[in-house]
Amino acid sequence: MSDAKRKCRQYNTTYLKFGFIPSPSNIQLPMCLICNKVFSNEAMKLSRLQEHLQKVHPDKQNKDLSFFTNIRDKFLKAPSVSGLFAGSSKQCDDGLIASYNISKLIAKSGKAHTIGEELILPAVKEILQTVLHHSDSHSVIKNVPLSNDTVRRRIDEMAEDVEISLCELLVSTEFSLQIDESTLPNNEALLLAYVRFVNKGKIVQEMLFARTLITDTKGESIFNVVKDFFKEKNIPLKNVISIATDGAPAMVGRHRGFIAFLKNEIPGILAIHCVIHRQNLVAKNLSDRLHQSLQYVISAMNKIRSNSLNNRLFTKLCKENDEEFNRLLLHTEVCWLSKGACLNRFWNLFDSVLEFLEEKDVKLKNRLLLFKSDVAYMTDLFAKFNAINLQLQGDELNLITSKSVISAFQKKLTLWKTNFGRQEFSQFPVLADLHKNSEIAFDNIQVYCQHLESLHMDFSERFKDILSLEVPQWVMNPFINIETAEIQIQEELIELSTDETLKSSFKDSDRLTEFWLKTNIIHNYPGLWTLVKKMLIAFPSSYLVERGFSTVTDLITKKRNRLDIVTRGDLRLKLTNIEPNIKKLAKNHQVQPSH
């Protein structure tokens, strides 16, 4: 008989009572459940199957259907060789992805790479054995490679993936730049840069790069590092629409500063001196009398804190006096909020400080008593400086909100001076308490008024560009006062103001930024977006870079002083909000559980 005319039999469920099921490799062939022998398709006859059972397995011929059903179920549940390999491969793939995810967590925490092998894996093993009662925890642990070198490679790969994703966005996107340099503990000069841009209707802020300044930190050297990075990543330099730096000569120098070189390349760029640095400079503006009073405070703090015995005795005295705090805070010029925090603590413990100095330094105690109102005035004033400093920090600050904060503080300085002239101190609670007890001399009030006047003048001068910044009314509310807008954008404003959908979303929106970042506004009203863009995207401060340097300090500990911040991916992965494509990275690896 030819192959074409050969009959192909199909399996019938009744064959199970003779111990036969379809072969797993070919369902058209019968297989004996007892001996696992596979027969030809021609043997798939009821008589042939029954004959095999009677002759080969006579002890099973009287068994009922349930007996063979149980054998079938056990056979189907038993793992096959191919299934074992597939399961092992799946476990290894999952272990590789887990290795990446845990490495990312290690980078986010800023911990040493050895923590994976030394702490995380032993902790997981303990949980598997003690809590889940997993008898074979070793087989799970070995599929998650977390050695020191493995974690380092994972972090570097993820950081590189994040950097590639970021640079691909910047190639075709306008953005703001924030840049600053600092010297690390090992005397290495580090340059940090952040970018801010719009992506998918949201403002994104990311660390652009960390680079070492090999020799000097001059403006030209900084510019060359920035230019080389942009060239290396194929990012057009003209995509930078604004730049924020501190006020160092290397940055803002008129002829040789970094901004001067940048403006030669991008003439229309908006350059901004960090508003937090400027506010800090204003806060340092003290008269000779107030400066001397502050030195008395610092001397008292140093006398107590610099000597371990004095510090312990003062702590004991504070506990006996039932003080809320039992130690003073040290003052440092580097920390923005340091002066206000230490003055506030000093005033809270003022009576205990005087009692302690009674035996240690009577002359210093008398000086503090003489200038008690000065200490009270500076305590209140620097608390207000700290409040505005915090308002000028944060990720969501832009030029519009910065101008609002700065304008308000400028007007408050005038208000405080006027109220002081009327001997009204309600805005200065500590000073107000002294005034109730008639502890403020008239001459002291004059000193404070003159100081507030000096602060107002200094504030107005340093923030001249921010205070003179024009924020059109239509930016704050595009549905009113259209006639006052520039002629070039009036048509677009009319179209926008008659869009009922946008009008509804503007009323429902809690934040002005969210409204202007709507995709249809950016694409449909390019003229309006061009004007609004700089106000929303421009960095008003170098806050992010300063925070980045703090992260660098945290990463380079005594036990990790050999960590190369520039070439390793730890810093980027700790600071980024972009998720690395872990699945893509895992696919590029050959699974090696032993490493």
Summary of the structure (lengths in Angstrom):
residues: 595
radius of gyration: 36.9
end to end distance: 60.0
largest distance: 126.4
contacts: 1751
relative contact order: 0.10
helix: 61%
strand: 9%
